[in-house]
Amino acid sequence: MAIDAATVRKVAKLARIAEPEEKLEALARELSGILDWIEQLNEVDTDGVEPMTTAVHATLPMRDDVVTEGGDPDRVLSNAPKTKDHFFIVPKVVE
């Protein structure tokens, strides 16, 4: 699929990307090359290939689900910039 400078200009305008006129031809050639490469990928037989979310198979480490008392509140609140009566004080965000 060939892309011309007019198409690049139109896509750049829709994407609100400012590209100088002298770069449009080079971008058109580059994008055409990318689309040609994608067309080559479409020729690969992928029947029977499972879709994957990542190229590396990894499992998340599991931990025991243990109920605790929540730790030491004084230690947790020591990280807060402002506290009152064992609660965090945060700025008001809704008027």
C-alpha atoms as one frame of an Amber mdcrd trajectory, in Angstrom:
protein
   0.000   0.000   0.000   1.530   3.272  -1.075   1.042   6.427   0.962   1.518
   9.836  -0.628   2.366  13.204   0.894  -1.288  14.310   0.792  -2.295  11.365
   2.967   0.516  12.093   5.428  -0.569  15.748   5.553  -4.190  14.716   6.250
  -3.232  12.218   8.985  -0.870  14.739  10.591  -3.650  17.317  10.639  -6.112
  14.844  12.192  -3.522  13.885  14.816  -2.685  17.559  15.372   0.971  16.960
  14.556   2.801  19.823  12.864   5.128  18.493  10.166   7.053  20.737   7.773
   6.213  20.332   4.076   9.771  19.248   3.223   9.476  16.201   5.513   6.162
  14.903   4.139   7.666  12.966   1.205  10.210  11.224   3.440   7.477  10.334
   5.939   5.298   9.004   3.123   8.106   6.698   1.949   8.800   5.536   5.503
   5.138   4.817   6.254   4.747   2.991   2.931   7.713   0.797   3.861   6.161
   0.002   7.233   2.843  -0.923   5.630   4.654  -3.134   3.075   6.350  -4.945
   5.943   2.969  -5.450   7.655   1.618  -6.914   4.409   4.481  -9.439   4.494
   3.423 -10.422   8.014  -0.126 -11.036   6.764   1.254 -13.747   4.448   2.433
 -15.865   7.399   0.245 -18.900   8.129  -1.020 -18.503  11.701  -3.717 -21.183
  11.682  -3.724 -23.081  14.955  -1.470 -20.575  16.725  -2.851 -19.496  20.096
  -2.975 -15.727  20.724  -0.567 -14.588  23.409  -0.347 -11.572  25.646   3.419
 -11.702  26.078   6.386 -13.400  24.487   7.653 -14.596  27.875   5.625 -17.079
  29.879   5.664 -15.980  33.499   3.455 -16.617  36.486   2.869 -14.197  39.302
   4.251 -15.260  42.645   1.491 -16.218  45.056   1.459 -15.452  48.757  -0.690
 -16.791  51.550  -3.859 -14.821  52.218  -3.403 -14.141  55.911  -5.592 -11.843
  58.005  -3.556  -9.485  60.200  -4.325  -6.709  62.629  -3.051  -4.163  60.115
   0.309  -3.493  61.612   1.305  -0.509  63.704  -0.862   2.567  62.888   1.650
   4.959  64.430   4.362   3.612  62.140   2.078   3.829  59.087   1.020   7.400
  59.892   4.626   8.463  60.452   4.973   8.729  56.656   2.043  11.150  56.319
   2.700  14.906  56.113  -0.380  15.668  58.276  -2.446  13.509  60.639  -5.175
  14.007  63.215  -6.619  11.420  65.625  -4.859   8.540  63.806  -6.206   9.594
  60.359  -4.536  11.076  57.289  -5.316  14.733  56.562  -5.593  15.419  52.843
  -6.444  18.611  50.934 -10.047  19.131  49.916 -10.491  18.309  46.232 -14.240
  18.859  45.797 -15.781  22.274  46.363
